Structures are given as structure tokens and as C-alpha cells.
Amino acid sequence: MDIQLLLALVLGIATIVVLVLRTRLDAFVALLIASVLTGLIAGFSPGETISSMTTGFGNTLGSVGIVIGLGVGIGKILELSGAADIIAQAFLKLFGKGREEWAMGSTGAVVSIPVFCDSGYIILNPLARSLARRRTYGYVAVSLAMGCGMTLTHHMVPPTPGPLAVAGIVGADMGAVIAAGLVFTVLLLPVVVTYAKWIGPKLENQISHETHDAVFGADDDAASVDPTREMGIGPNGEGPKQFGVGMAFIPLILPLALIVANTVATAIDKSSQGALTPDAEYTASTWAAALAFIGHPVVALIIGLVLAVYWLLPRWVPATRVQGWLADAAASAGLILLITGAGGGLGQVLRDSGVGDELAQTIAAMPLPAYMVPFLIATLVRLAQGSGTVAMITAASVSAPLVASLGISPLLVALGCSAGSMCCSYYNDSYFWVVTRFTGLEGTAALKGWSGITTTAWAASFVLLTIASFIL
């Protein structure tokens, strides 16, 4: 490999890691600085470097920025309306007594699709405490299963911002990424639950005294956000809207179903026309074009957000309050949007400067399977700086050129980036502190519990990724 281009790549990634870990700068600025440095070292002029970076930033946000904003809006309404808690209760009823770890792991996996892990965990933690209190033991196992269930979909299933950004950067079909991410989640959930049930009893007596008293010494069984407190009371004394589990699920499930339906319909239509090869001409049939429109991620999530607002919230809630909630949701996604765009900028610099092509050629000459590259890059960046989102976006930015140069499936690259970013959540990950503090674990107990379960999920995901490489 050309030494100059190799140096540009290595120093670019090292810059991200050092700036995030050792300075006051965040990942957004670090990615921009790394893009400039990579372009200059690779031989680009300053003007070419800036032009390439801004083009990549705009192109990436043009494809995924709207979807990220809509996704966090749906999550906010699910949280405040109490729908997230209703979904949790439904899973408890489905799995039954004695299967609380399965119930909370599944609940976490579903809720974390539109809701960020940190806030989702805090929303559902009172329910986990209530479950443990009712059976008088097993809080650690339930808490870890719920937290890692959230990790699975947070890393694997759009419209969670990380995998959503990865799909946009590498050019993977959104419906295919959702479907494959759900398959990975279903297969990894038993691994997560098994680990939680194994390690939980070993750590139960190491819960902090404050947490133990809060979980087992209180009489308040209230779980989740109180919609009455969040919305207040209507002018005629009306309370929050009452609805069943089906109603709670619709704003979450319908957009996902529409996006997947778009992918399936397009594949069927192409197959019927004999246009499955990339170079074959294809004109969508009327029915496929209609599904492609309503199943586009932007349209599907607009539908989901409109349903959430008008389906889940009572009519008397003033428009200004709902708009304020949506504004808060958009604000919470602001940094993710910037990081996503900056990651796209880095990827464009790598492509335009020839670093990506040179990397692809080098990998092609190595015995290392190409599908391992995004997985390993995401793993190393995650270990170095803690953020799974930054890790998968960085891996996608570096790996995107492999799709065209080596003919690797964009879906496989997206899965590799997402799976690799789950590796070993520990001290430099903010979610580590949320889970361990709420669970009452400290020191080595926290590492055995939370770092151990996330590393186990990461290792199992590599096995699934290897199997997928023979299929995709």
C-alpha cells in the first residue's frame, strides 16, 4: 500500500481517538479535523480537502438527517404518552412469571428502536425494580437483560441514528438493514438473557446499599413515566388518553413495516421483470412504485410521527406543548446529526483522495476476509473512545469504498460496522454509567456485569456476521 495514503488513514483515525479521549473537543469536531488532516496528508490541496469534506457532509445528511429527526420525535411521544410502558407490560404478560429477564430484554429491544438507550433505560428502570421487588430477588439479571436488549437494537436496527447513518454512508438498502438487524437481534437476545441469568445471581449481593434499599425496601410499585405528570389535566378534568397495547404499538411498528414492505415489493417486482442484476434496466410497476413511496424511510416515519401525535396524545394537549416536546427531541438528536454528517465528510475525503481505493486493494491482497474490516475498525474505535455511534460511523466512513472496489454487499458492510461497535462498554461509555449506577454495581462487579454482557453480545454477533458472509 502507498505509504503516504496509509499514513493519511492511520493518522486520520488516530486523530479522532486522541481528540475525543485527550482533549475537550467532541466527536463532531474531531471528525472534521481528521477529515482535513487525512486529505492534506493524502496529497489533496486545502481547497480540494474542504470541498470534498463539505460535499460528503451534505450528501450524508441529505439522505439520513430527516429520518433521524423524525425517529427521535416518535420516541419522545411514545415516552411521554405512556405507550412505552404499555409495550413493556404487554411483554411481561406475554412471557409470564419467572421469565422476567426475557420480558425486559425484549421490551428493551423494542423500545430502543426509536428511543435512545440512556433515556429508554431510565424510563423502564422503575418497571425492572418493580419486578424484582415482587419476586424479592433478581434485580441485577433483569436490569442487565433490559439494558443489553436496548443495546442490540440501538446498534443494529434503524431508525436508531447509528445504524441509520451507517446505511446511508455505505449505500445499503434501509429495509434490508432493518430486516437483517432484527434477525441479528432475535438471535442475539437469547445470548444476552442467558448471560444475565448466569451473572446476575453472582452479583446480586454486591448491589450498593442505597440501590438495594430503593429496590427492595420501598412500597411504591409505580413504573415508568407518569403521563398525568407530563401532560397535566385537561380543561374538563380529562386525564391522559387510555389505550391498549395494539394502539401503543402502531406508531412504532407501522413505519418499520412500511419500510420493509418497500424492500420486499421492490425485490419481487424486479424478480418478476428479470431485473435482479445491478446493470439491468428496471422500471417499477405501479403497485411497487406506490409501496416505494410510502415505504421510503422519510414518508414512513412522517406517517409514524403523525400517528403518534394524533393517536397517542389527547386532543386537549395544546399544540405549543407538543411542539415543545418535539423540539426537545430534535435538540437531543442535534449532536448525532452533526457527527453523522462529519462521518460522511470523512468518508468522502477518503474516497476522493484515493485512500479508500488503496485500502481496498491492500485488503484484497490479504488473507483477511474483507467483511471483517468494518467489524474490526468499529471494534477498535469503540474500545478507544466509548461511543458506539461514533465507532460505527467511523467504520462506515472508512469501509464505504470497499463496497464498490471489492464488490462486498453494502448490507454486510453495514452489519459489520453495527455489530463491531457493540464491543465492551466500559468507563468511557456514558451508557455504562447509566446502567451500572441504576443497577447499583461498582468496580469489578460493574465490569463483570455490564462490560461482560456487551462483550458477549459482540462476540456472538461476529459468529452471526461470519455466517451472513456466506449468504450475502
C-alpha positions, 0 to 999 in steps of 0.5 A: 500500500502507498505509504503516504495514503496509509499514513493519511488513514492511520493518522486520520483515525488516530486523530479522532481517538486522541481528540475525543479521549485527550482533549475537550473537543467532541466527536463532531469536531474531531471528525472534521479535523481528521477529515482535513488532516487525512486529505492534506496528508493524502496529497489533496490541496486545502481547497480540494480537502474542504470541498470534498469534506463539505460535499460528503457532509451534505450528501450524508445528511441529505439522505439520513438527517430527516429520518433521524429527526423524525425517529427521535420525535416518535420516541419522545411521544411514545415516552411521554404518552405512556405507550412505552410502558404499555409495550413493556407490560404487554411483554411481561404478560406475554412471557409470564412469571419467572421469565422476567429477564426475557420480558425486559430484554425484549421490551428493551429491544423494542423500545430502543428502536426509536428511543435512545438507550440512556433515556429508554433505560431510565424510563423502564428502570422503575418497571425492572425494580418493580419486578424484582421487588415482587419476586424479592430477588433478581434485580441485577439479571433483569436490569442487565437483560433490559439494558443489553436488549436496548443495546442490540437494537440501538446498534443494529436496527434503524431508525436508531441514528447509528445504524441509520447513518451507517446505511446511508454512508455505505449505500445499503438498502434501509429495509434490508438493514432493518430486516437483517438487524432484527434477525441479528437481534432475535438471535442475539437476545437469547445470548444476552438473557442467558448471560444475565441469568448466569451473572446476575445471581453472582452479583446480586449481593454486591448491589450498593446499599442505597440501590438495594434499599430503593429496590427492595425496601420501598412500597411504591410499585409505580413504573415508568413515566407518569403521563398525568405528570407530563401532560397535566389535566385537561380543561374538563378534568380529562386525564391522559388518553387510555389505550391498549397495547395494539394502539401503543404499538402502531406508531412504532411498528407501522413505519418499520413495516412500511419500510420493509414492505418497500424492500420486499415489493421492490425485490419481487417486482424486479424478480418478476421483470428479470431485473435482479442484476445491478446493470439491468434496466428496471422500471417499477410497476405501479403497485411497487412504485406506490409501496416505494413511496410510502415505504421510503424511510422519510414518508414512513416515519412522517406517517409514524410521527403523525400517528403518534401525535394524533393517536397517542396524545389527547386532543386537549394537549395544546399544540405549543406543548407538543411542539415543545416536546418535539423540539426537545427531541430534535435538540437531543438528536442535534449532536448525532446529526452533526457527527453523522454528517462529519462521518460522511465528510470523512468518508468522502475525503477518503474516497476522493483522495484515493485512500479508500481505493488503496485500502481496498486493494491492500485488503484484497491482497490479504488473507483477511476476509474483507467483511471483517474490516468494518467489524474490526475498525468499529471494534477498535474505535469503540474500545478507544473512545466509548461511543458506539455511534461514533465507532460505527460511523467511523467504520462506515466512513472508512469501509464505504469504498470497499463496497464498490472496489471489492464488490462486498454487499453494502448490507454486510458492510453495514452489519459489520460496522453495527455489530463491531461497535457493540464491543465492551462498554466500559468507563468511557461509555456514558451508557455504562454509567447509566446502567451500572449506577441504576443497577447499583454495581461498582468496580469489578462487579460493574465490569463483570456485569455490564462490560461482560454482557456487551462483550458477549453480545459482540462476540456472538454477533461476529459468529452471526456476521461470519455466517451472513458472509456466506449468504450475502 
